[in-house]
Amino acid sequence: MLQQLFGAATAIVLSVGVCVAFFYGANALLDYYATASGLDHRSRDRRERVRSIVQPLIFVGPALLLLSIFLIYPVIKTVQYSFMDRGSFEWVGLANYVWAFHDQEFLQSIGNNILWLIIVPSMSTFLGLLIAYLTDRIWWGQIARTLIFLPMAISFLAASVIWKFVYDYRGPDSEQIGLLNAFWVGLGGEPQAWITLPFWNNIFLMIILIWIQTGFAMVILGAAMRGVPEETLEAAHMEGANEMQIFFKIIIPQVLGTILVVWTTITITVLKVFDIVYAMTNGQWDTEVIANMMFDTMFRAGDAGRGSAIAVVLMVAVLPIMWWNIRNVRKEEI
Amino acid sequence: MSIMGGGLHRMTMGKALKHATVLFFVLIWSVPTLGLLISSVRDKDQLAISGWWTSLSSKISNDVVRMGSADDQQQQGDHYIITGSVFEGNNKGTVLTFGFRSDELDAYKAGETADIGKGQTLLVTAAGEYTLSSSEAFTSSRGKRLFFVAKHAPRFTFENYHKVLTSEGIGRAFVNSATVTLPATFIPILIAAFTAYALAWIDFKGRATMLALVVGLLVVPLQMSLIPVLRLYNEVGGYFGFPAKSYPGIWLAHTAFGLPLAIYLLRNYMAGLPKEIMESARMDGASHFQIFRTIVLPLSVPALASFAIFQFLWVWNDLLVSLVFLGIADDKTVMTAQLKEMLGSRGNNWELLTSGAFITMIVPLIVFFSLQRFFVRGLLAGSVKGG
């Protein structure tokens, strides 16, 4: 144990040290070789030109390198692999895509993903908005917000364990130790194995992600709502608008931009998240989603071609969001 | 904060409804976690048969034991007796009633002497000690069955934690998680800070393109990267003769995956710093590196801190990247992967799963509670303009 701790500490110090040394060293070298003092006019200009090229490279170089190796190169490679066989030795044309769109499991995972994409972002955003609004004017609002925000901190996996316990099922003759079944039996129902109930089990898995993401939506929408000018609200109150009208007719239109941002962010999370399905059902009982199926195809079935094809489908699904993001930033820059 | 102005001091139906609604949400959001925490310190036998919400009440259970056989008898005067306890291990309780058939659990009260006939009697005390007594020697090699009803006090224990930390490997995984997380938090912040500064304040060719690239990469699903990067690791590792699944490998992967968001957030923050300071520093002949180190970095501490928390939580809680780049079944398994293993192999041992899950949650929860304000500020900086 002690040896392990020592090894860990050494590794941490070394890795961080290398990183710091690079930036200091590179800049020191630049200062040493490209110093402009004590030179005649022309060579000073030349030095300055070299400097103006090398300087930004030192600053953005490592990031550019890492982004290229870990994100840009893989995107290109994955597209390439998706047209090749399972070991990426031979070209197979569109075969992987043809397989995917004829595969029952894949079609089902697309259907489920669409359900996830509709339900999770809309419910998280709606609940986040509602809770932010309600907690804004009660004295224990801060405590309530902290508790609702808390699931953001824990892993999807720990969250899955928590909810798996809530959904736990025991036979009708024994006492239920899962909260949901205890309620259900208390209301007079038969105990259910919730996560094996086709269709509904999808909803039970989505609840976990909604439970995690609502706090995120709440925090951001709460901040946006505080930006709504108070005079507007007071004026509406004077005119005799009730809370429902103020909420829907004044607050929601004012924070619409932020709602879209939150919605987009959660949508991306939904597309990428696989931990919950992986931990709860691993796609059994009709709960497969694209991200989990891809992991399975790539690493359990060892089929790089088909796995890559699924990854590309996922990528294509994200493209509109990417395009929208870049356009927004471009607009801001101008 | 009073948005509603005059409406505040009237306690109406609407207000009561509002409090009730918020309470309802708070309960749904916190009760599942509470259940996990309570279950993690409960006795495993009690946890297996009763809901955690009943954990403070005593449990009544129906049980059966086989008493000692002829081998255990002792002669006392002209009597033969067999003694023992109905409770095994630390599963102690209080016997209420007992009997000899499953449908006669309440035939005798604890402390009574039951007359079995043929000169045999049985006494069971409330503490669970039984004395089977006979005027003739016992001959049966199988003990007689005793049915009883017992009351068990609620029991709480840290045994689950002890077991999970030692035999289930969570303790070692904890150190592994820290080894992965600390560099994978620090390195991307450093790299992103330099890049963000350049994107905000150095005028260079291709700046706009790089910014668009970073924003575009924000949404690339990292699943896209797994196979190509893993193959790259295998090739490079094979060439230089070190294992593909290594700490440097996962540090770099986490660093790269965290970079787009880090650069984006930090650039937005740094671009908002006052222009005059940078310009006068440039006038005074300061280099970009000096400005970055002495002015921008200290001013950016809030943004750096909030991103640090973000990245820390994300890496600590990650499952996918570590499954692929560290794997399981060797000594580098991180906590989430270890917990996933337990979920597969110990799916019904809730005492282990709950305590294991809580151990994986401790660090994020501490970070969350102590640094919540920075965390929130970081979220806001990235999502709401002027937040």
Contacts between the chains, C-beta under 8 A, distances in Angstrom:
chain1	res1	chain2	res2	distance
A	1	B	171	7.7
A	1	B	172	7.7
A	1	B	175	7.8
A	4	B	172	6.8
A	4	B	175	5.5
A	5	B	175	6.1
A	7	B	179	7.9
A	8	B	175	5.6
A	8	B	176	7.8
A	8	B	178	6.4
A	8	B	179	4.0
A	11	B	179	5.9
A	11	B	183	7.3
A	11	B	247	5.7
A	12	B	179	6.6
A	12	B	182	4.9
A	12	B	183	5.4
A	15	B	183	4.2
A	15	B	187	6.6
A	15	B	247	7.9
A	15	B	248	7.0
A	15	B	251	5.9
A	16	B	182	7.9
A	16	B	183	5.8
A	16	B	186	5.1
A	16	B	187	6.7
A	19	B	186	7.5
A	19	B	187	5.1
A	19	B	190	5.5
A	19	B	191	7.3
A	20	B	190	6.8
A	23	B	190	7.0
A	23	B	194	6.3
A	27	B	287	7.7
A	27	B	289	4.2
A	30	B	289	7.9
A	31	B	287	6.8
A	31	B	289	7.6
A	52	B	204	7.2
A	53	B	204	7.8
A	55	B	202	6.7
A	55	B	204	7.9
A	55	B	287	7.9
A	55	B	288	5.8
A	56	B	198	5.1
A	56	B	202	5.0
A	56	B	204	3.9
A	56	B	207	7.9
A	58	B	194	7.7
A	59	B	194	4.5
A	59	B	195	6.3
A	59	B	197	6.4
A	59	B	198	3.7
A	59	B	202	6.5
A	59	B	288	7.2
A	59	B	292	7.9
A	60	B	194	7.2
A	60	B	195	4.8
A	60	B	198	4.9
A	60	B	199	7.3
A	60	B	210	6.5
A	62	B	191	4.9
A	62	B	194	7.4
A	62	B	195	7.8
A	63	B	191	5.2
A	63	B	192	6.7
A	63	B	194	7.4
A	63	B	195	4.1
A	63	B	259	5.7
A	63	B	263	6.4
A	64	B	195	7.9
A	64	B	210	7.2
A	66	B	191	7.1
A	66	B	252	6.8
A	66	B	255	6.1
A	66	B	256	4.2
A	66	B	259	6.1
A	67	B	213	7.2
A	67	B	214	7.5
A	67	B	217	6.2
A	67	B	256	6.3
A	67	B	259	6.0
A	67	B	260	7.2
A	69	B	229	7.5
A	69	B	232	7.3
A	69	B	252	8.0
A	69	B	256	6.9
A	70	B	225	5.7
A	70	B	229	6.0
A	70	B	252	7.1
A	70	B	253	6.2
A	70	B	256	3.3
A	70	B	257	6.7
A	71	B	217	5.1
A	71	B	220	5.6
A	71	B	224	7.9
A	71	B	225	6.2
A	71	B	256	6.3
A	71	B	257	7.7
A	71	B	260	7.5
A	72	B	213	7.9
A	72	B	217	7.5
A	73	B	228	6.4
A	73	B	232	7.9
A	74	B	224	5.6
A	74	B	225	3.9
A	74	B	226	7.8
A	74	B	227	7.7
A	74	B	228	3.9
A	74	B	229	5.6
A	75	B	220	6.3
A	75	B	224	5.4
A	75	B	225	7.7
A	77	B	227	7.6
A	77	B	228	3.7
A	78	B	224	5.0
A	78	B	225	7.8
A	78	B	227	6.7
A	78	B	228	6.1
A	81	B	227	6.4
A	81	B	228	7.4
A	127	B	25	7.5
A	131	B	22	7.1
A	131	B	25	5.6
A	134	B	18	5.5
A	134	B	21	6.0
A	134	B	22	5.1
A	135	B	22	5.8
A	136	B	1	6.6
A	136	B	3	6.4
A	137	B	1	7.5
A	137	B	2	6.9
A	137	B	3	6.3
A	137	B	4	5.9
A	137	B	8	7.0
A	137	B	18	7.9
A	138	B	18	6.6
A	138	B	19	6.2
A	138	B	22	6.3
A	141	B	22	7.6
A	144	B	22	5.3
A	144	B	25	7.4
A	144	B	26	5.0
A	146	B	372	6.9
A	147	B	26	5.3
A	147	B	29	5.7
A	147	B	30	4.8
A	148	B	25	6.5
A	148	B	26	6.6
A	148	B	29	4.7
A	149	B	372	7.7
A	149	B	376	7.8
A	150	B	29	7.4
A	150	B	30	7.4
A	150	B	33	7.2
A	150	B	365	7.6
A	150	B	368	6.6
A	151	B	29	6.9
A	151	B	33	7.5
A	152	B	313	7.9
A	152	B	368	7.6
A	153	B	313	6.0
A	153	B	361	7.9
A	153	B	364	4.4
A	153	B	365	5.9
A	153	B	367	6.9
A	153	B	368	3.7
A	154	B	317	6.8
A	154	B	360	7.8
A	154	B	361	4.9
A	154	B	364	5.5
A	154	B	365	7.1
A	155	B	316	7.4
A	155	B	317	3.4
A	155	B	318	7.6
A	155	B	319	6.9
A	155	B	336	5.4
A	155	B	360	6.3
A	155	B	361	7.6
A	155	B	364	7.2
A	156	B	317	6.9
A	156	B	319	7.0
A	157	B	317	7.5
A	157	B	319	5.5
A	157	B	336	4.8
A	157	B	339	5.6
A	157	B	340	6.0
A	157	B	343	7.9
A	157	B	357	7.9
A	157	B	360	7.4
A	158	B	317	7.7
A	158	B	336	7.8
A	158	B	339	7.0
A	158	B	357	4.7
A	158	B	360	5.3
A	158	B	361	5.1
A	160	B	343	7.8
A	161	B	36	7.1
A	161	B	339	6.8
A	161	B	343	6.6
A	161	B	353	5.6
A	161	B	354	7.3
A	161	B	356	7.8
A	161	B	357	4.0
A	162	B	32	4.8
A	162	B	33	5.9
A	162	B	35	7.5
A	162	B	36	4.9
A	162	B	357	6.7
A	163	B	32	6.2
A	164	B	343	7.6
A	164	B	353	7.9
A	165	B	32	7.4
A	165	B	35	6.3
A	165	B	36	6.2
A	165	B	39	6.9
A	165	B	350	6.5
A	165	B	353	7.5
A	165	B	354	6.8
A	166	B	32	5.1
A	166	B	35	7.0
A	168	B	350	7.5
A	174	B	49	7.1
A	175	B	49	6.1
A	175	B	50	5.6
A	175	B	51	6.7
A	176	B	51	6.5
A	177	B	47	7.2
A	177	B	48	7.3
A	177	B	49	7.4
A	177	B	50	6.6
A	177	B	51	5.0
A	177	B	52	7.1
A	177	B	350	7.2
A	178	B	51	7.8
A	179	B	31	7.1
A	179	B	32	7.2
A	179	B	35	6.2
A	179	B	51	7.2
A	179	B	53	7.4
A	182	B	51	5.3
A	182	B	53	7.5
A	211	B	28	7.9
A	211	B	29	6.7
A	211	B	32	7.6
A	214	B	29	7.7
A	215	B	29	7.9
A	216	B	379	6.9
A	219	B	376	5.5
A	219	B	379	5.8
A	219	B	380	7.2
A	220	B	379	6.2
A	220	B	380	6.5
A	220	B	383	4.9
A	220	B	384	6.0
A	220	B	387	8.0
A	223	B	380	5.1
A	223	B	384	5.3
A	223	B	387	5.4
A	224	B	384	5.5
A	226	B	1	7.0
A	227	B	384	7.7
A	227	B	386	7.9
A	228	B	3	7.8
A	230	B	3	6.3
A	230	B	5	7.8
A	233	B	3	5.5
A	233	B	4	7.2
A	233	B	5	7.8
A	234	B	5	5.5
A	237	B	4	6.8
A	237	B	5	6.6
A	237	B	6	7.4
A	237	B	7	6.9
A	243	B	14	6.7
A	258	B	383	7.1
A	258	B	384	5.8
A	261	B	383	5.3
A	261	B	384	7.6
A	262	B	383	7.1
A	265	B	383	7.1
A	268	B	219	5.5
A	271	B	221	6.3
A	272	B	221	4.7
A	272	B	222	7.0
A	272	B	223	6.8
A	274	B	223	7.6
A	274	B	320	6.5
A	275	B	319	4.9
A	275	B	320	6.9
A	275	B	336	7.9
A	278	B	319	7.5
A	278	B	340	7.5
A	279	B	340	6.1
A	279	B	343	5.9
A	291	B	221	7.4
A	291	B	223	6.1
A	294	B	223	5.6
A	295	B	223	7.2
A	295	B	320	7.2
A	298	B	226	6.6
A	298	B	227	5.8
A	299	B	323	7.8
A	299	B	324	7.1
A	304	B	227	5.3
A	307	B	227	6.6
A	308	B	227	6.4
A	311	B	221	7.2
A	311	B	223	5.4
A	311	B	224	5.0
A	311	B	227	7.9
A	312	B	224	7.9
A	314	B	221	5.2
A	314	B	223	6.5
A	314	B	224	7.5
A	315	B	220	7.1
A	315	B	221	6.4
A	315	B	224	5.8
A	318	B	219	5.0
A	318	B	220	7.1
A	318	B	221	6.1
A	321	B	219	5.3
A	322	B	216	5.2
A	322	B	218	7.6
A	322	B	219	4.6
A	322	B	220	7.6
A	325	B	215	5.3
A	325	B	216	7.2
A	325	B	218	6.4
A	325	B	219	6.4
A	326	B	212	5.3
A	326	B	215	5.1
A	326	B	216	5.5
A	329	B	211	6.9
A	329	B	212	7.0
A	329	B	215	4.9
A	330	B	212	7.0
A	333	B	208	7.2
A	333	B	211	7.5
